[in-house]
């Protein structure tokens, strides 16, 4: 169970802007499961909302960002996942760009 001061820190952080669960955990010192449970109930009651989805550090999955919800707005929709075919197409394009850069640089790479 968290005390009133820690809960106030959590709410103050949400008042400042939008944050991920990890950022809230680092700021408050609470365990990630505790943060997840509180956010779940706050989102359910529309006190807090998922204000946006952003890619993680390596660009693979989407991470929800939370903020206070004084107007009772609905959560932001999670972006659609890209298909395996699209992911493969993007990978091939990156590989072609890498190969083109290698050829333009005039170097030989193994």
Secondary structure, 3 states (H helix, E strand, C coil): CCCHHHHHHHHHHHHHCCECHHHHHHHHCCCHHHHHHHHHHHHHCCCEEEEEEEECCCCCCEEEEEEECCCCCCCCCCCCCCCHHHHHHHHHHHHHHHHHHHHHHCCCCC
